[in-house]
């Protein structure tokens, strides 16, 4: 990996400001309830050839126990 970094500048992380998370506006990621993750999650899926997009959605509904599952765009393999 070092061969790819030769000649590149050392990068620094710039932090403009640090504040505590106001609990009125959400949770720290490690304290966020799983129900919130499941309600607002987006899954990036590299669908294999075989199952249809409709089948994948049905599997996710059953596995996660969630009614509102959908896909955006095509899930068909290239």
PDB file of N, CA, C and O in Angstrom:
ATOM      1  N   UNK A   1       0.826  -1.195   0.000  1.00  0.00           N
ATOM      2  CA  UNK A   1       0.000   0.000   0.000  1.00  0.00           C
ATOM      3  C   UNK A   1       0.870   1.258   0.000  1.00  0.00           C
ATOM      4  O   UNK A   1       0.462   2.291  -0.530  1.00  0.00           O
ATOM      5  N   UNK A   2       2.047   1.178   0.582  1.00  0.00           N
ATOM      6  CA  UNK A   2       2.908   2.354   0.662  1.00  0.00           C
ATOM      7  C   UNK A   2       3.264   2.887  -0.724  1.00  0.00           C
ATOM      8  O   UNK A   2       3.459   4.091  -0.891  1.00  0.00           O
ATOM      9  N   UNK A   3       3.350   1.993  -1.727  1.00  0.00           N
ATOM     10  CA  UNK A   3       3.723   2.455  -3.063  1.00  0.00           C
ATOM     11  C   UNK A   3       2.679   3.406  -3.634  1.00  0.00           C
ATOM     12  O   UNK A   3       3.006   4.240  -4.478  1.00  0.00           O
ATOM     13  N   UNK A   4       1.425   3.296  -3.187  1.00  0.00           N
ATOM     14  CA  UNK A   4       0.377   4.186  -3.659  1.00  0.00           C
ATOM     15  C   UNK A   4       0.407   5.533  -2.949  1.00  0.00           C
ATOM     16  O   UNK A   4      -0.173   6.503  -3.438  1.00  0.00           O
ATOM     17  N   UNK A   5       1.076   5.604  -1.801  1.00  0.00           N
ATOM     18  CA  UNK A   5       1.094   6.827  -1.012  1.00  0.00           C
ATOM     19  C   UNK A   5       2.325   7.681  -1.262  1.00  0.00           C
ATOM     20  O   UNK A   5       2.401   8.802  -0.760  1.00  0.00           O
ATOM     21  N   UNK A   6       3.287   7.186  -2.019  1.00  0.00           N
ATOM     22  CA  UNK A   6       4.498   7.948  -2.273  1.00  0.00           C
ATOM     23  C   UNK A   6       4.168   9.252  -2.978  1.00  0.00           C
ATOM     24  O   UNK A   6       3.391   9.276  -3.933  1.00  0.00           O
ATOM     25  N   UNK A   7       4.756  10.320  -2.505  1.00  0.00           N
ATOM     26  CA  UNK A   7       4.568  11.612  -3.136  1.00  0.00           C
ATOM     27  C   UNK A   7       3.283  12.320  -2.743  1.00  0.00           C
ATOM     28  O   UNK A   7       3.029  13.428  -3.215  1.00  0.00           O
ATOM     29  N   UNK A   8       2.475  11.718  -1.903  1.00  0.00           N
ATOM     30  CA  UNK A   8       1.246  12.385  -1.483  1.00  0.00           C
ATOM     31  C   UNK A   8       1.498  13.143  -0.195  1.00  0.00           C
ATOM     32  O   UNK A   8       2.343  12.764   0.616  1.00  0.00           O
ATOM     33  N   UNK A   9       0.764  14.201  -0.028  1.00  0.00           N
ATOM     34  CA  UNK A   9       0.906  15.001   1.178  1.00  0.00           C
ATOM     35  C   UNK A   9       0.266  14.293   2.366  1.00  0.00           C
ATOM     36  O   UNK A   9      -0.691  13.532   2.221  1.00  0.00           O
ATOM     37  N   UNK A  10       0.814  14.560   3.528  1.00  0.00           N
ATOM     38  CA  UNK A  10       0.202  14.030   4.735  1.00  0.00           C
ATOM     39  C   UNK A  10      -1.083  14.819   4.980  1.00  0.00           C
ATOM     40  O   UNK A  10      -1.078  16.050   4.983  1.00  0.00           O
ATOM     41  N   UNK A  11      -2.178  14.097   5.185  1.00  0.00           N
ATOM     42  CA  UNK A  11      -3.461  14.743   5.398  1.00  0.00           C
ATOM     43  C   UNK A  11      -3.724  14.905   6.888  1.00  0.00           C
ATOM     44  O   UNK A  11      -3.355  14.059   7.703  1.00  0.00           O
ATOM     45  N   UNK A  12      -4.366  16.007   7.217  1.00  0.00           N
ATOM     46  CA  UNK A  12      -4.756  16.257   8.593  1.00  0.00           C
ATOM     47  C   UNK A  12      -6.264  16.391   8.667  1.00  0.00           C
ATOM     48  O   UNK A  12      -6.903  16.849   7.720  1.00  0.00           O
ATOM     49  N   UNK A  13      -6.820  15.997   9.778  1.00  0.00           N
ATOM     50  CA  UNK A  13      -8.255  16.141   9.993  1.00  0.00           C
ATOM     51  C   UNK A  13      -8.496  17.510  10.609  1.00  0.00           C
ATOM     52  O   UNK A  13      -7.907  17.865  11.630  1.00  0.00           O
ATOM     53  N   UNK A  14      -9.370  18.267   9.968  1.00  0.00           N
ATOM     54  CA  UNK A  14      -9.709  19.591  10.464  1.00  0.00           C
ATOM     55  C   UNK A  14     -11.074  19.511  11.148  1.00  0.00           C
ATOM     56  O   UNK A  14     -12.068  19.149  10.518  1.00  0.00           O
ATOM     57  N   UNK A  15     -11.117  19.843  12.417  1.00  0.00           N
ATOM     58  CA  UNK A  15     -12.375  19.855  13.166  1.00  0.00           C
ATOM     59  C   UNK A  15     -12.712  21.304  13.456  1.00  0.00           C
ATOM     60  O   UNK A  15     -12.006  21.990  14.196  1.00  0.00           O
ATOM     61  N   UNK A  16     -13.812  21.761  12.856  1.00  0.00           N
ATOM     62  CA  UNK A  16     -14.214  23.152  13.013  1.00  0.00           C
ATOM     63  C   UNK A  16     -14.711  23.431  14.429  1.00  0.00           C
ATOM     64  O   UNK A  16     -14.389  24.461  15.022  1.00  0.00           O
ATOM     65  N   UNK A  17     -15.500  22.498  14.959  1.00  0.00           N
ATOM     66  CA  UNK A  17     -16.072  22.706  16.282  1.00  0.00           C
ATOM     67  C   UNK A  17     -16.525  21.360  16.827  1.00  0.00           C
ATOM     68  O   UNK A  17     -16.919  20.485  16.055  1.00  0.00           O
ATOM     69  N   UNK A  18     -16.477  21.183  18.115  1.00  0.00           N
ATOM     70  CA  UNK A  18     -16.972  19.974  18.752  1.00  0.00           C
ATOM     71  C   UNK A  18     -18.034  20.352  19.755  1.00  0.00           C
ATOM     72  O   UNK A  18     -17.827  21.215  20.608  1.00  0.00           O
ATOM     73  N   UNK A  19     -19.156  19.705  19.647  1.00  0.00           N
ATOM     74  CA  UNK A  19     -20.261  19.942  20.572  1.00  0.00           C
ATOM     75  C   UNK A  19     -20.846  18.606  20.985  1.00  0.00           C
ATOM     76  O   UNK A  19     -20.756  17.627  20.244  1.00  0.00           O
ATOM     77  N   UNK A  20     -21.439  18.565  22.153  1.00  0.00           N
ATOM     78  CA  UNK A  20     -22.158  17.385  22.582  1.00  0.00           C
ATOM     79  C   UNK A  20     -23.467  17.295  21.822  1.00  0.00           C
ATOM     80  O   UNK A  20     -24.053  18.317  21.466  1.00  0.00           O
ATOM     81  N   UNK A  21     -23.930  16.075  21.572  1.00  0.00           N
ATOM     82  CA  UNK A  21     -25.209  15.883  20.909  1.00  0.00           C
ATOM     83  C   UNK A  21     -26.329  16.222  21.867  1.00  0.00           C
ATOM     84  O   UNK A  21     -26.382  15.708  22.984  1.00  0.00           O
ATOM     85  N   UNK A  22     -27.224  17.089  21.426  1.00  0.00           N
ATOM     86  CA  UNK A  22     -28.389  17.436  22.228  1.00  0.00           C
ATOM     87  C   UNK A  22     -29.377  16.279  22.131  1.00  0.00           C
ATOM     88  O   UNK A  22     -29.842  15.973  21.033  1.00  0.00           O
ATOM     89  N   UNK A  23     -29.716  15.621  23.253  1.00  0.00           N
ATOM     90  CA  UNK A  23     -30.617  14.468  23.190  1.00  0.00           C
ATOM     91  C   UNK A  23     -32.008  14.805  22.660  1.00  0.00           C
ATOM     92  O   UNK A  23     -32.760  13.901  22.295  1.00  0.00           O
ATOM     93  N   UNK A  24     -32.361  16.079  22.611  1.00  0.00           N
ATOM     94  CA  UNK A  24     -33.649  16.463  22.032  1.00  0.00           C
ATOM     95  C   UNK A  24     -33.661  16.276  20.514  1.00  0.00           C
ATOM     96  O   UNK A  24     -34.728  16.274  19.899  1.00  0.00           O
ATOM     97  N   UNK A  25     -32.479  16.118  19.908  1.00  0.00           N
ATOM     98  CA  UNK A  25     -32.377  16.030  18.453  1.00  0.00           C
ATOM     99  C   UNK A  25     -31.816  14.703  17.959  1.00  0.00           C
ATOM    100  O   UNK A  25     -31.414  14.602  16.800  1.00  0.00           O
ATOM    101  N   UNK A  26     -31.781  13.712  18.793  1.00  0.00           N
ATOM    102  CA  UNK A  26     -31.294  12.410  18.333  1.00  0.00           C
ATOM    103  C   UNK A  26     -30.468  11.704  19.381  1.00  0.00           C
ATOM    104  O   UNK A  26     -30.526  12.030  20.566  1.00  0.00           O
ATOM    105  N   UNK A  27     -29.685  10.718  18.924  1.00  0.00           N
ATOM    106  CA  UNK A  27     -28.878   9.886  19.797  1.00  0.00           C
ATOM    107  C   UNK A  27     -27.447   9.855  19.309  1.00  0.00           C
ATOM    108  O   UNK A  27     -27.165  10.126  18.143  1.00  0.00           O
ATOM    109  N   UNK A  28     -26.556   9.523  20.212  1.00  0.00           N
ATOM    110  CA  UNK A  28     -25.212   9.157  19.808  1.00  0.00           C
ATOM    111  C   UNK A  28     -25.353   7.827  19.078  1.00  0.00           C
ATOM    112  O   UNK A  28     -26.182   7.011  19.481  1.00  0.00           O
ATOM    113  N   UNK A  29     -24.581   7.572  18.025  1.00  0.00           N
ATOM    114  CA  UNK A  29     -24.761   6.330  17.263  1.00  0.00           C
ATOM    115  C   UNK A  29     -24.737   5.071  18.124  1.00  0.00           C
ATOM    116  O   UNK A  29     -25.520   4.151  17.888  1.00  0.00           O
ATOM    117  N   UNK A  30     -23.862   5.017  19.104  1.00  0.00           N
ATOM    118  CA  UNK A  30     -23.771   3.811  19.940  1.00  0.00           C
ATOM    119  C   UNK A  30     -24.959   3.661  20.894  1.00  0.00           C
ATOM    120  O   UNK A  30     -25.144   2.595  21.482  1.00  0.00           O
ATOM    121  N   UNK A  31     -25.764   4.714  21.055  1.00  0.00           N
ATOM    122  CA  UNK A  31     -26.934   4.664  21.943  1.00  0.00           C
ATOM    123  C   UNK A  31     -28.258   4.624  21.171  1.00  0.00           C
ATOM    124  O   UNK A  31     -29.321   4.497  21.779  1.00  0.00           O
ATOM    125  N   UNK A  32     -28.204   4.731  19.841  1.00  0.00           N
ATOM    126  CA  UNK A  32     -29.413   4.767  19.017  1.00  0.00           C
ATOM    127  C   UNK A  32     -30.119   3.414  19.056  1.00  0.00           C
ATOM    128  O   UNK A  32     -29.479   2.387  18.833  1.00  0.00           O
ATOM    129  N   UNK A  33     -31.419   3.390  19.333  1.00  0.00           N
ATOM    130  CA  UNK A  33     -32.155   2.120  19.386  1.00  0.00           C
ATOM    131  C   UNK A  33     -32.203   1.427  18.016  1.00  0.00           C
ATOM    132  O   UNK A  33     -32.272   2.092  16.982  1.00  0.00           O
ATOM    133  N   UNK A  34     -32.167   0.106  18.018  1.00  0.00           N
ATOM    134  CA  UNK A  34     -32.195  -0.655  16.769  1.00  0.00           C
ATOM    135  C   UNK A  34     -33.449  -0.360  15.969  1.00  0.00           C
ATOM    136  O   UNK A  34     -33.409  -0.403  14.740  1.00  0.00           O
ATOM    137  N   UNK A  35     -34.561  -0.061  16.626  1.00  0.00           N
ATOM    138  CA  UNK A  35     -35.803   0.265  15.927  1.00  0.00           C
ATOM    139  C   UNK A  35     -35.639   1.503  15.043  1.00  0.00           C
ATOM    140  O   UNK A  35     -36.234   1.581  13.968  1.00  0.00           O
ATOM    141  N   UNK A  36     -34.847   2.452  15.487  1.00  0.00           N
ATOM    142  CA  UNK A  36     -34.608   3.666  14.698  1.00  0.00           C
ATOM    143  C   UNK A  36     -33.763   3.328  13.472  1.00  0.00           C
ATOM    144  O   UNK A  36     -34.043   3.803  12.372  1.00  0.00           O
ATOM    145  N   UNK A  37     -32.727   2.506  13.664  1.00  0.00           N
ATOM    146  CA  UNK A  37     -31.921   2.086  12.517  1.00  0.00           C
ATOM    147  C   UNK A  37     -32.783   1.376  11.480  1.00  0.00           C
ATOM    148  O   UNK A  37     -32.673   1.653  10.285  1.00  0.00           O
ATOM    149  N   UNK A  38     -33.641   0.461  11.931  1.00  0.00           N
ATOM    150  CA  UNK A  38     -34.470  -0.293  10.999  1.00  0.00           C
ATOM    151  C   UNK A  38     -35.496   0.581  10.301  1.00  0.00           C
ATOM    152  O   UNK A  38     -35.873   0.295   9.164  1.00  0.00           O
ATOM    153  N   UNK A  39     -35.957   1.640  10.952  1.00  0.00           N
ATOM    154  CA  UNK A  39     -36.953   2.510  10.346  1.00  0.00           C
ATOM    155  C   UNK A  39     -36.346   3.366   9.227  1.00  0.00           C
ATOM    156  O   UNK A  39     -37.022   3.656   8.240  1.00  0.00           O
ATOM    157  N   UNK A  40     -35.090   3.771   9.370  1.00  0.00           N
ATOM    158  CA  UNK A  40     -34.495   4.722   8.436  1.00  0.00           C
ATOM    159  C   UNK A  40     -33.312   4.156   7.644  1.00  0.00           C
ATOM    160  O   UNK A  40     -32.557   4.921   7.045  1.00  0.00           O
ATOM    161  N   UNK A  41     -33.143   2.861   7.631  1.00  0.00           N
ATOM    162  CA  UNK A  41     -31.969   2.261   7.013  1.00  0.00           C
ATOM    163  C   UNK A  41     -32.077   2.214   5.488  1.00  0.00           C
ATOM    164  O   UNK A  41     -33.169   2.111   4.929  1.00  0.00           O
ATOM    165  N   UNK A  42     -30.943   2.291   4.845  1.00  0.00           N
ATOM    166  CA  UNK A  42     -30.831   2.037   3.407  1.00  0.00           C
ATOM    167  C   UNK A  42     -29.786   0.938   3.254  1.00  0.00           C
ATOM    168  O   UNK A  42     -28.682   1.042   3.790  1.00  0.00           O
ATOM    169  N   UNK A  43     -30.134  -0.099   2.532  1.00  0.00           N
ATOM    170  CA  UNK A  43     -29.227  -1.229   2.348  1.00  0.00           C
ATOM    171  C   UNK A  43     -28.696  -1.186   0.926  1.00  0.00           C
ATOM    172  O   UNK A  43     -29.473  -1.216  -0.028  1.00  0.00           O
ATOM    173  N   UNK A  44     -27.391  -1.116   0.779  1.00  0.00           N
ATOM    174  CA  UNK A  44     -26.763  -1.210  -0.536  1.00  0.00           C
ATOM    175  C   UNK A  44     -26.544  -2.685  -0.812  1.00  0.00           C
ATOM    176  O   UNK A  44     -25.818  -3.357  -0.079  1.00  0.00           O
ATOM    177  N   UNK A  45     -27.162  -3.186  -1.855  1.00  0.00           N
ATOM    178  CA  UNK A  45     -27.156  -4.613  -2.120  1.00  0.00           C
ATOM    179  C   UNK A  45     -26.619  -4.895  -3.515  1.00  0.00           C
ATOM    180  O   UNK A  45     -27.095  -4.330  -4.500  1.00  0.00           O
ATOM    181  N   UNK A  46     -25.634  -5.764  -3.591  1.00  0.00           N
ATOM    182  CA  UNK A  46     -25.133  -6.248  -4.871  1.00  0.00           C
ATOM    183  C   UNK A  46     -25.845  -7.567  -5.116  1.00  0.00           C
ATOM    184  O   UNK A  46     -25.364  -8.626  -4.712  1.00  0.00           O
ATOM    185  N   UNK A  47     -27.004  -7.500  -5.785  1.00  0.00           N
ATOM    186  CA  UNK A  47     -27.861  -8.662  -5.973  1.00  0.00           C
ATOM    187  C   UNK A  47     -27.222  -9.634  -6.959  1.00  0.00           C
ATOM    188  O   UNK A  47     -26.804  -9.235  -8.046  1.00  0.00           O
ATOM    189  N   UNK A  48     -27.145 -10.910  -6.580  1.00  0.00           N
ATOM    190  CA  UNK A  48     -26.606 -11.890  -7.522  1.00  0.00           C
ATOM    191  C   UNK A  48     -27.625 -12.204  -8.615  1.00  0.00           C
ATOM    192  O   UNK A  48     -28.814 -11.919  -8.468  1.00  0.00           O
ATOM    193  N   UNK A  49     -27.156 -12.783  -9.694  1.00  0.00           N
ATOM    194  CA  UNK A  49     -28.053 -13.229 -10.754  1.00  0.00           C
ATOM    195  C   UNK A  49     -28.877 -14.378 -10.184  1.00  0.00           C
ATOM    196  O   UNK A  49     -28.350 -15.245  -9.487  1.00  0.00           O
ATOM    197  N   UNK A  50     -30.143 -14.378 -10.480  1.00  0.00           N
ATOM    198  CA  UNK A  50     -31.005 -15.464  -9.992  1.00  0.00           C
ATOM    199  C   UNK A  50     -32.284 -14.919  -9.400  1.00  0.00           C
ATOM    200  O   UNK A  50     -33.290 -14.805 -10.101  1.00  0.00           O
ATOM    201  N   UNK A  51     -32.266 -14.574  -8.104  1.00  0.00           N
ATOM    202  CA  UNK A  51     -33.507 -14.072  -7.492  1.00  0.00           C
ATOM    203  C   UNK A  51     -33.904 -12.730  -8.101  1.00  0.00           C
ATOM    204  O   UNK A  51     -33.057 -11.903  -8.437  1.00  0.00           O
ATOM    205  N   UNK A  52     -35.218 -12.540  -8.235  1.00  0.00           N
ATOM    206  CA  UNK A  52     -35.700 -11.273  -8.787  1.00  0.00           C
ATOM    207  C   UNK A  52     -35.659 -10.182  -7.719  1.00  0.00           C
ATOM    208  O   UNK A  52     -35.525 -10.466  -6.529  1.00  0.00           O
ATOM    209  N   UNK A  53     -35.774  -8.947  -8.159  1.00  0.00           N
ATOM    210  CA  UNK A  53     -35.832  -7.822  -7.216  1.00  0.00           C
ATOM    211  C   UNK A  53     -37.004  -7.994  -6.271  1.00  0.00           C
ATOM    212  O   UNK A  53     -36.893  -7.702  -5.080  1.00  0.00           O
ATOM    213  N   UNK A  54     -38.130  -8.468  -6.793  1.00  0.00           N
ATOM    214  CA  UNK A  54     -39.325  -8.691  -5.967  1.00  0.00           C
ATOM    215  C   UNK A  54     -39.044  -9.738  -4.885  1.00  0.00           C
ATOM    216  O   UNK A  54     -39.488  -9.577  -3.748  1.00  0.00           O
ATOM    217  N   UNK A  55     -38.315 -10.806  -5.223  1.00  0.00           N
ATOM    218  CA  UNK A  55     -37.979 -11.835  -4.237  1.00  0.00           C
ATOM    219  C   UNK A  55     -37.083 -11.275  -3.134  1.00  0.00           C
ATOM    220  O   UNK A  55     -37.281 -11.570  -1.956  1.00  0.00           O
ATOM    221  N   UNK A  56     -36.099 -10.468  -3.523  1.00  0.00           N
ATOM    222  CA  UNK A  56     -35.192  -9.879  -2.530  1.00  0.00           C
ATOM    223  C   UNK A  56     -35.974  -9.020  -1.536  1.00  0.00           C
ATOM    224  O   UNK A  56     -35.752  -9.100  -0.328  1.00  0.00           O
ATOM    225  N   UNK A  57     -36.893  -8.196  -2.056  1.00  0.00           N
ATOM    226  CA  UNK A  57     -37.717  -7.347  -1.195  1.00  0.00           C
ATOM    227  C   UNK A  57     -38.556  -8.215  -0.256  1.00  0.00           C
ATOM    228  O   UNK A  57     -38.661  -7.912   0.932  1.00  0.00           O
ATOM    229  N   UNK A  58     -39.149  -9.281  -0.770  1.00  0.00           N
ATOM    230  CA  UNK A  58     -39.960 -10.179   0.059  1.00  0.00           C
ATOM    231  C   UNK A  58     -39.110 -10.830   1.143  1.00  0.00           C
ATOM    232  O   UNK A  58     -39.559 -10.958   2.282  1.00  0.00           O
ATOM    233  N   UNK A  59     -37.902 -11.239   0.812  1.00  0.00           N
ATOM    234  CA  UNK A  59     -37.009 -11.841   1.814  1.00  0.00           C
ATOM    235  C   UNK A  59     -36.682 -10.850   2.914  1.00  0.00           C
ATOM    236  O   UNK A  59     -36.708 -11.195   4.095  1.00  0.00           O
ATOM    237  N   UNK A  60     -36.371  -9.601   2.525  1.00  0.00           N
ATOM    238  CA  UNK A  60     -36.050  -8.591   3.535  1.00  0.00           C
ATOM    239  C   UNK A  60     -37.240  -8.319   4.448  1.00  0.00           C
ATOM    240  O   UNK A  60     -37.074  -8.166   5.658  1.00  0.00           O
ATOM    241  N   UNK A  61     -38.443  -8.259   3.872  1.00  0.00           N
ATOM    242  CA  UNK A  61     -39.642  -8.062   4.700  1.00  0.00           C
ATOM    243  C   UNK A  61     -39.751  -9.162   5.748  1.00  0.00           C
ATOM    244  O   UNK A  61     -39.988  -8.894   6.926  1.00  0.00           O
ATOM    245  N   UNK A  62     -39.575 -10.398   5.304  1.00  0.00           N
ATOM    246  CA  UNK A  62     -39.718 -11.534   6.203  1.00  0.00           C
ATOM    247  C   UNK A  62     -38.579 -11.574   7.233  1.00  0.00           C
ATOM    248  O   UNK A  62     -38.832 -11.760   8.424  1.00  0.00           O
ATOM    249  N   UNK A  63     -37.334 -11.403   6.787  1.00  0.00           N
ATOM    250  CA  UNK A  63     -36.182 -11.497   7.690  1.00  0.00           C
ATOM    251  C   UNK A  63     -36.158 -10.389   8.738  1.00  0.00           C
ATOM    252  O   UNK A  63     -35.834 -10.630   9.901  1.00  0.00           O
ATOM    253  N   UNK A  64     -36.507  -9.162   8.312  1.00  0.00           N
ATOM    254  CA  UNK A  64     -36.442  -8.024   9.219  1.00  0.00           C
ATOM    255  C   UNK A  64     -37.765  -7.755   9.930  1.00  0.00           C
ATOM    256  O   UNK A  64     -37.809  -6.966  10.874  1.00  0.00           O
ATOM    257  N   UNK A  65     -38.847  -8.404   9.484  1.00  0.00           N
ATOM    258  CA  UNK A  65     -40.146  -8.189  10.100  1.00  0.00           C
ATOM    259  C   UNK A  65     -40.668  -6.779   9.875  1.00  0.00           C
ATOM    260  O   UNK A  65     -41.298  -6.194  10.756  1.00  0.00           O
ATOM    261  N   UNK A  66     -40.403  -6.234   8.689  1.00  0.00           N
ATOM    262  CA  UNK A  66     -40.789  -4.865   8.375  1.00  0.00           C
ATOM    263  C   UNK A  66     -41.754  -4.887   7.186  1.00  0.00           C
ATOM    264  O   UNK A  66     -41.505  -5.568   6.191  1.00  0.00           O
ATOM    265  N   UNK A  67     -42.851  -4.141   7.296  1.00  0.00           N
ATOM    266  CA  UNK A  67     -43.832  -4.085   6.218  1.00  0.00           C
ATOM    267  C   UNK A  67     -43.370  -3.224   5.049  1.00  0.00           C
ATOM    268  O   UNK A  67     -43.531  -3.610   3.891  1.00  0.00           O
ATOM    269  N   UNK A  68     -42.794  -2.058   5.346  1.00  0.00           N
ATOM    270  CA  UNK A  68     -42.443  -1.113   4.287  1.00  0.00           C
ATOM    271  C   UNK A  68     -41.000  -1.337   3.839  1.00  0.00           C
ATOM    272  O   UNK A  68     -40.057  -0.795   4.414  1.00  0.00           O
ATOM    273  N   UNK A  69     -40.862  -2.139   2.812  1.00  0.00           N
ATOM    274  CA  UNK A  69     -39.569  -2.396   2.195  1.00  0.00           C
ATOM    275  C   UNK A  69     -39.763  -2.205   0.700  1.00  0.00           C
ATOM    276  O   UNK A  69     -40.754  -2.670   0.138  1.00  0.00           O
ATOM    277  N   UNK A  70     -38.842  -1.536   0.063  1.00  0.00           N
ATOM    278  CA  UNK A  70     -38.938  -1.313  -1.380  1.00  0.00           C
ATOM    279  C   UNK A  70     -37.533  -1.181  -1.949  1.00  0.00           C
ATOM    280  O   UNK A  70     -36.549  -1.142  -1.211  1.00  0.00           O
ATOM    281  N   UNK A  71     -37.457  -1.115  -3.259  1.00  0.00           N
ATOM    282  CA  UNK A  71     -36.165  -0.866  -3.887  1.00  0.00           C
ATOM    283  C   UNK A  71     -36.293   0.327  -4.820  1.00  0.00           C
ATOM    284  O   UNK A  71     -37.363   0.625  -5.351  1.00  0.00           O
ATOM    285  N   UNK A  72     -35.180   0.987  -4.995  1.00  0.00           N
ATOM    286  CA  UNK A  72     -35.138   2.161  -5.885  1.00  0.00           C
ATOM    287  C   UNK A  72     -34.225   1.786  -7.048  1.00  0.00           C
ATOM    288  O   UNK A  72     -33.092   1.349  -6.845  1.00  0.00           O
ATOM    289  N   UNK A  73     -34.717   1.957  -8.240  1.00  0.00           N
ATOM    290  CA  UNK A  73     -33.925   1.616  -9.405  1.00  0.00           C
ATOM    291  C   UNK A  73     -33.972   0.127  -9.648  1.00  0.00           C
ATOM    292  O   UNK A  73     -34.842  -0.572  -9.130  1.00  0.00           O
ATOM    293  N   UNK A  74     -33.049  -0.345 -10.424  1.00  0.00           N
ATOM    294  CA  UNK A  74     -33.033  -1.753 -10.763  1.00  0.00           C
ATOM    295  C   UNK A  74     -32.086  -2.519  -9.869  1.00  0.00           C
ATOM    296  O   UNK A  74     -31.035  -2.014  -9.474  1.00  0.00           O
ATOM    297  N   UNK A  75     -32.461  -3.721  -9.558  1.00  0.00           N
ATOM    298  CA  UNK A  75     -31.575  -4.617  -8.820  1.00  0.00           C
ATOM    299  C   UNK A  75     -31.077  -5.731  -9.721  1.00  0.00           C
ATOM    300  O   UNK A  75     -30.420  -6.664  -9.261  1.00  0.00           O
ATOM    301  N   UNK A  76     -31.391  -5.632 -11.007  1.00  0.00           N
ATOM    302  CA  UNK A  76     -31.020  -6.691 -11.944  1.00  0.00           C
ATOM    303  C   UNK A  76     -29.525  -6.658 -12.203  1.00  0.00           C
ATOM    304  O   UNK A  76     -28.933  -5.587 -12.339  1.00  0.00           O
ATOM    305  N   UNK A  77     -28.920  -7.832 -12.271  1.00  0.00           N
ATOM    306  CA  UNK A  77     -27.496  -7.953 -12.514  1.00  0.00           C
ATOM    307  C   UNK A  77     -27.131  -7.539 -13.925  1.00  0.00           C
ATOM    308  O   UNK A  77     -27.952  -7.621 -14.838  1.00  0.00           O
ATOM    309  N   UNK A  78     -25.908  -7.098 -14.097  1.00  0.00           N
ATOM    310  CA  UNK A  78     -25.446  -6.686 -15.428  1.00  0.00           C
ATOM    311  C   UNK A  78     -24.741  -7.821 -16.110  1.00  0.00           C
ATOM    312  O   UNK A  78     -24.279  -7.671 -17.241  1.00  0.00           O
TER     313      UNK A  78
END
